[in-house]
Amino acid sequence: MALQRILIRTHHMTSRKKIGVITRATKRLDCSVVLKVGTSPGIMMCEGNEGHTGEWETVVRWAETNKRGQKLRYKDMRLLKREIIPELRLAALGVQEGNVREIEEIKDFGKLLEKDAALFRWWRIGMGYLKDDDGC
């Protein structure tokens, strides 16, 4: 099975209930997730098996949060980037499978990703901070 990385942006992520749903899905599906929580922007980056990351994305977009069947809702939620990744690069996020790392500042999110130049570039292109000159 192929490995995949997903980048999602929202206006903000402050709801502990939503973060709890994301965390439970991450553990159940053995994905590695980094969240930029708090003030704008909210960012979710997920790595794992292609089938698991796809299911994780479905949970993030459509999971029920209460008995009345209300869905998770995010202001301005957008899938920014999705890619198949080489197995050797899977651990680039530095988060163990099944775990979520929460970061409150965008600069700290960037510093975490800077450890892997290719991942950092991919993220900057996905966020619109850098132009994709060579089509990667």
C-alpha positions, 0 to 999 in steps of 0.5 A, a space after each residue: 500500500 502506498 504512503 500519503 501526506 495530506 495538508 489541510 488549512 482552516 480559519 482556526 482550530 480552537 475546539 477541544 472537541 474537534 481536536 479530540 475527534 482528530 486525535 482519536 481518529 489518528 490513534 485508530 488509523 495509525 497516522 502521524 499528525 501535526 496540528 497548528 491550533 489556536 488562532 488563525 490559520 488552523 493547519 492539519 498535516 497527516 502522514 500514513 498509509 494511503 488508505 488510513 490517511 484517506 479515512 482520517 481525512 473523511 473523519 476530519 471532514 465528516 465525523 459526528 461530534 454528538 448524538 444528534 449527528 452534527 458534523 465537524 465544521 470548520 470555517 474556510 476548510 480547504 485541502 491544500 495538498 495531497 501527495 504519495 510519498 516514498 516510504 523512506 520519507 514517512 517519518 519526516 514529521 517527527 511524530 510517531 504513528 498514532 500520535 498528534 502533536 499540537 503547535 500553537 504558533 505558525 513559526 514553530 510549525 515551520 521550525 518543526 518542518 524545517 528539519 526536512 528541507 523537502 517537507 518544508 518546501 512542500 508545506 510552503 508551496 501548499 500554504 502559498 508561501 512559495 511558488 512551485 517553479 518546478 512542478 513538485 
